[in-house]
Amino acid sequence: MTATRLNNRAVIRLSALDESEDVRSFLQGLVTNDVTGALPAYAALLSAQGKAMFDFLVWAGGDDLLLDCEADAADELVKRLSLYRLRRKIAIGRDEALAVHWSTDAQEGASPDPRLPQLGWRWLAPADPADESADAAWLAHRLALGVPEGRAELGDILWLETNAAELNGVSFTKGCYVGQENTARMNWRQKVNRRLVVVPLAQSEEKRRKIAYPELGSAVDHLRVEDIDAAIVPEWMREAVTPAD
């Protein structure tokens, strides 16, 4: 059987500890996307300046919310969310009983990746130590589609520069959230001067590079839009880097 578990992902659970609490309204005021409607959704927690800090997928878990996030950043994300909790009766912590799974083929109970349908299918399932890792296959598939994720690739840059709008990672109608002012201003001006691009390693500029993957011959660069070769970017990104007539 083909491996599907993503060991480099973790699950964070947000639960209401009182009937008066609503975890969706709590998260709605913090993250970039609308989490009050259909889930899963792609979203991020930004700095006050609108720079990417953590990106994740938000899932419904009954009355709870589940965040499918980078495993290496999970504990820090829990701490950051807890800072905003103040006196609200909401539990925030890792759910070690669940694991993140992915496949290019449709699976029972799976949902299309909300960023891009070509990324495949994703689901949460009880964690089993015997599950084999699909991390390498996922990385190759994701980079082939030109989709960045995680702090090593997104880095400390403005959220719209990560191609968040093109990847359904932001709502411009949902109201306030952390970092919303700069994000909304950039969208209103329709001026994203730089973008993350997955490029062949041989064409990567070291001073613009976020991370390199020599085994795949790829790198993630942070480039000015006018320096991006539209011929090497995926179809979903082409319009964003092509000058208007």
C-alpha atoms as one frame of an Amber mdcrd trajectory, in Angstrom:
protein
   0.000   0.000   0.000   1.294   3.461  -0.893   2.342   5.530   2.123   0.056
   8.485   2.884   1.050   9.800   6.313   2.818  13.159   6.519   5.127  12.839
   9.509   6.298  16.421   9.119   2.797  17.645   9.959   1.047  17.826  13.327
  -2.497  18.467  14.515  -3.477  21.194  16.990  -6.924  21.035  18.571  -8.902
  24.065  19.747 -11.782  23.173  22.073 -14.332  25.236  23.977 -14.303  24.554
  27.728 -17.597  26.339  28.281 -20.879  26.350  26.366 -20.611  30.114  26.004
 -17.366  29.820  24.037 -17.049  29.475  20.265 -13.649  28.448  18.906 -14.562
  29.546  15.393 -15.173  33.139  16.461 -11.904  33.069  18.423  -9.845  31.917
  15.440 -11.809  34.097  13.011 -10.379  37.220  14.633  -6.806  35.977  14.322
  -6.183  34.265  10.981  -6.189  35.346   7.351  -9.086  33.280   6.043 -12.755
  32.845   6.863 -13.141  29.860   9.196 -16.857  30.339   9.872 -17.940  28.558
   6.693 -17.006  25.362   4.896 -13.747  23.711   5.929 -10.966  22.772   5.345
  -9.481  26.163   4.544  -5.922  27.367   4.082  -4.941  30.193   6.442  -2.087
  31.780   8.339  -1.308  33.602  11.538   0.624  36.753  10.696   2.721  39.262
  12.556   1.226  42.695  13.188   3.122  43.858  10.084   1.369  41.263   7.908
   4.317  38.892   7.588   3.894  35.128   7.524   4.560  33.401  10.841   2.614
  30.120  10.612   0.570  28.630   7.775  -1.861  25.741   8.206  -5.061  24.076
   7.076  -8.103  24.483   9.331 -10.427  21.492   9.723 -13.719  21.042  11.533
 -13.679  18.460  14.308 -17.240  18.544  15.568 -17.460  21.690  17.683 -13.648
  21.823  17.780 -11.225  23.173  15.204  -8.176  21.214  14.076  -5.078  22.835
  12.592  -2.984  20.766  10.188   0.376  22.498  10.654   4.128  22.107  10.335
   5.232  19.683  13.076   8.432  21.577  13.890   6.419  24.754  14.489   3.436
  23.214  16.299   4.531  23.930  19.870   5.382  27.525  19.015   2.031  27.947
  17.270   0.236  26.644  20.365   2.068  29.218  22.487   1.305  32.037  20.068
  -2.407  31.205  19.909  -2.511  30.895  23.689  -1.263  34.476  24.017  -4.434
  35.655  22.280  -6.694  33.465  24.392  -6.489  35.798  27.415  -9.269  34.689
  29.789 -11.347  32.832  27.241 -12.210  29.279  28.215 -10.608  27.570  25.246
  -8.151  24.655  25.298  -5.335  24.798  22.741  -2.853  21.941  22.371  -1.385
  19.261  20.145  -3.590  16.265  19.411  -1.130  13.380  19.284  -3.952  10.926
  18.550  -4.421  12.289  15.030  -2.147  12.265  11.997  -2.249  14.104   8.659
  -2.539  12.053   5.471  -2.238  12.895   1.780  -2.724  11.128  -1.543  -3.010
  12.037  -5.202  -5.985   9.661  -5.348  -9.391  10.296  -3.804  -9.902   8.544
  -0.474 -12.971   7.974   1.658 -13.352  10.891   4.062 -10.699  12.969   2.279
 -11.065  16.537   0.998  -9.358  18.231  -1.945  -6.510  20.445  -0.816  -8.108
  23.916  -0.559  -5.019  25.605  -1.981  -4.996  23.880  -5.354  -6.948  20.812
  -6.539  -3.862  19.389  -8.243  -2.188  19.054  -4.839  -4.408  16.051  -4.188
  -6.480  14.815  -1.291  -5.951  15.324   2.411  -7.490  13.885   5.568  -6.949
  13.397   9.283  -6.970   9.906  10.798  -6.008   8.177  14.054  -2.226   8.067
  14.366  -0.654   4.640  13.845   3.078   4.174  14.577   3.197   1.607  11.771
   2.247   4.158   9.104   5.018   4.798   6.597   5.995   8.355   5.760   4.900
  10.044   2.538   6.934  13.188   3.288   9.371  12.792   0.378   6.628  12.106
  -2.164   4.597  15.071  -0.905   7.578  17.427  -1.109   8.354  16.430  -4.697
   4.697  16.695  -5.732   4.205  20.072  -4.052   7.358  21.642  -5.482   6.517
  20.340  -8.954   3.320  22.382  -8.693   5.212  25.440  -7.442   3.463  25.607
  -4.065   5.514  26.784  -1.048   4.634  26.025   2.566   6.227  26.097   6.005
   8.520  28.577   7.646  11.705  27.574   5.832  10.077  28.407   2.497   7.676
  31.200   3.406  10.161  32.892   5.681   9.478  36.274   7.214   7.798  37.886
   4.215   4.461  39.569   3.562   1.595  37.106   3.281   0.521  38.103  -0.235
   4.113  37.646  -1.435   3.727  33.932  -0.655   1.008  33.753  -3.352  -1.602
  33.402  -0.624  -4.362  35.032  -2.681  -3.771  32.684  -5.615  -3.737  29.710
  -3.220  -6.987  30.650  -1.454  -5.218  31.578   1.762  -6.837  34.936   2.463
 -10.295  36.489   2.622 -10.616  40.178   1.783 -14.186  40.358   3.105 -14.033
  38.633   6.504 -13.059  41.606   8.663 -10.182  42.207  11.036  -7.400  39.781
  11.915  -3.781  40.086  12.987  -1.781  41.710  10.165  -4.915  42.592   8.197
  -4.089  46.269   7.624  -0.975  45.780   5.499  -2.480  42.788   3.707  -5.637
  44.699   2.762  -3.647  47.765   1.696  -1.434  45.712  -0.602  -4.478  44.073
  -2.169  -6.262  47.423  -2.605  -3.240  48.853  -4.380  -2.962  45.670  -6.449
   0.748  45.859  -5.963   2.627  42.729  -4.920   6.198  43.595  -5.853   7.834
  40.316  -4.870   6.747  36.698  -4.878   7.920  33.273  -3.870   8.754  31.086
  -6.848   9.907  27.476  -7.083  12.736  27.502  -9.630  15.264  25.014 -11.010
  18.247  25.024  -8.678  20.560  25.966 -11.553  18.561  29.187 -12.028  18.277
  30.041  -8.340  19.815  33.269  -7.055  21.602  32.578  -3.785  20.909  36.029
  -2.349  17.183  35.605  -3.139  16.963  31.967  -2.081  14.848  30.823   0.855
  15.835  27.163   0.687  17.356  24.698  -1.777  16.462  21.051  -2.389  19.503
  19.638  -4.226  18.026  16.132  -4.329  15.112  17.501  -6.368  17.072  20.101
  -8.313  14.781  22.840  -7.010  14.885  25.942  -4.850  12.413  28.472  -3.488
  13.416  32.052  -4.317  11.898  35.382  -3.254  12.034  37.452  -6.438  10.869
  40.783  -7.741   7.938  40.217 -10.084   9.719  41.823 -13.041  12.575  39.327
 -12.619  10.329  36.261 -12.723  10.369  34.209 -15.920   6.692  33.501 -16.584
   7.701  30.466 -18.624   8.889  28.583 -15.536   5.996  29.319 -13.197   2.925
  27.059 -12.960  -0.307  27.945 -14.738  -2.078  28.965 -11.516   0.554  31.670
 -10.928   1.138  32.895 -14.470  -1.431  35.697 -14.524  -0.017  37.154 -11.296
   3.471  37.571 -12.785   2.485  38.577 -16.331   2.466  42.354 -16.967  -0.918
  43.770 -17.932  -1.251  44.959 -21.533
